[in-house]
């Protein structure tokens, strides 16, 4: 079941939908990772046979691609240096 491309495709779509409900780029990296694994399994070839034959290797590829995409998203859309807002007084202070 884990070697089926559509399982990873459904997981990618569900994670992307859940990303809309969660603030911040938390799940989008995982959605990209699942999408890449689904694409690799769909295209086929010797890489897909090797990935589909071993669940640990499949999960490792998913984890590495997810981490790289999450770090890329953080760099592209994250908080930049000096962008953090701090408050010196409360709105209720008179």
C-alpha positions as CSV (number, residue, x, y, z in Angstrom):
1,X,0.0,0.0,0.0
2,X,2.8,2.5,0.8
3,X,4.3,1.9,-2.6
4,X,1.2,3.1,-4.4
5,X,1.6,6.6,-5.9
6,X,-2.0,7.6,-5.2
7,X,-1.6,7.1,-1.4
8,X,1.2,9.7,-1.4
9,X,-0.8,11.9,-3.8
10,X,-3.8,11.8,-1.5
11,X,-1.6,12.5,1.5
12,X,-0.1,15.5,-0.4
13,X,-3.5,16.9,-1.1
14,X,-4.7,16.4,2.4
15,X,-1.6,18.1,3.9
16,X,-2.0,21.0,1.4
17,X,-5.6,21.5,2.5
18,X,-4.7,21.3,6.1
19,X,-2.0,23.9,5.5
20,X,-4.8,26.4,4.6
21,X,-6.4,25.8,8.1
22,X,-3.1,26.1,10.0
23,X,-1.3,29.4,10.2
24,X,2.3,29.5,9.0
25,X,4.1,27.2,6.7
26,X,3.9,24.2,8.9
27,X,2.5,21.4,6.7
28,X,3.3,22.7,3.2
29,X,6.8,21.2,3.3
30,X,5.4,17.8,4.1
31,X,2.8,18.2,1.3
32,X,5.6,19.0,-1.1
33,X,7.6,15.9,0.2
34,X,4.6,13.6,-0.3
35,X,3.9,15.1,-3.7
36,X,7.5,14.5,-4.8
37,X,7.3,10.9,-3.6
38,X,4.0,10.4,-5.4
39,X,5.6,11.8,-8.6
40,X,8.6,9.5,-8.3
41,X,6.4,6.5,-7.9
42,X,4.1,7.5,-10.7
43,X,6.9,8.1,-13.2
44,X,8.3,4.6,-12.5
45,X,11.6,3.3,-13.6
46,X,14.4,1.8,-11.5
47,X,14.2,4.5,-8.9
48,X,10.5,3.8,-8.3
49,X,11.1,0.1,-8.0
50,X,13.9,0.7,-5.5
51,X,11.8,3.1,-3.5
52,X,8.7,0.9,-3.6
53,X,10.6,-2.1,-2.4
54,X,11.7,-0.6,0.9
55,X,9.5,1.3,3.3
56,X,12.4,2.8,5.3
57,X,14.0,4.1,2.1
58,X,10.7,5.6,1.0
59,X,10.2,7.3,4.3
60,X,13.8,8.6,4.3
61,X,13.3,10.1,0.8
62,X,10.0,11.7,2.1
63,X,11.7,13.1,5.2
64,X,14.7,14.5,3.3
65,X,12.5,16.1,0.6
66,X,10.1,17.5,3.2
67,X,13.0,19.0,5.2
68,X,14.6,20.6,2.2
69,X,11.3,22.0,1.0
70,X,10.4,23.3,4.5
71,X,13.7,25.0,4.8
72,X,13.3,26.5,1.4
73,X,9.8,27.8,2.2
74,X,11.1,29.3,5.5
75,X,13.9,31.1,3.6
76,X,11.5,32.3,1.0
77,X,8.5,33.3,3.1
78,X,9.8,33.3,6.7
79,X,10.5,36.1,9.1
80,X,13.5,38.1,8.0
81,X,16.0,39.7,10.3
82,X,14.7,42.9,12.0
83,X,11.1,42.0,11.0
84,X,9.9,40.9,14.5
85,X,7.4,43.3,16.1
86,X,7.8,44.1,19.7
87,X,5.4,46.0,21.9
88,X,6.6,48.5,24.5
89,X,3.2,49.3,26.0
90,X,-0.2,47.7,26.4
91,X,-3.3,49.0,24.6
92,X,-5.0,49.3,28.0
93,X,-2.4,51.6,29.5
94,X,-3.7,55.1,29.8
